[in-house]
Amino acid sequence: MTLRIDRHALGKQVVLQLVGNLRSEHLDELKQQIKAAGPDMVLDIGAVALISVEGVRLLNSCEDDGIAIKNASPYISEWMALERKTGPKGP
């Protein structure tokens, strides 16, 4: 399964709904979509089945930038919290 990015407008707010598997090869496209959506946007990740560590780091970065992450599964929420505590591992 690949990743689909659905874009919905709710008034002035843009919702990017991610469906499928968020892997490292999808990050560049997702970053472009986020940039194009503007400052008033939400990432709905309720339909993300699998995610890479790079995807988790991107979600944390989005939250740090004020982007709301909605409908995260417990496993993704826990992984995001764990990644914030431990951070990326260096060589």
C-alpha positions, 0 to 999 in steps of 0.5 A: 500500500502506498500513501494518498494525500487528500486535501479538504478545505473547511472554510479557511482551514486546509485538512490534509488527510493521509491514507495508507503507509507513510514511508520515507519516500513520501516525505518530500511530497508531503512537505510540499503539500504542507507548504502549499496548504498554508499556515492554517492547516491540520494533518489528519492521520487517522487512516495511516496504517504504517509509518516510518521513524522519519515520518514520526519525526516529520509529524513531531516537527509539524507539531513543533511548527504549530500544525495540528495532528488529528486522529493519530492512532495510539501506536503513532501517538506513543511513538511520537512521544517516545521519539521526542524523549529519545530523539534521533540516534547519532552514529 
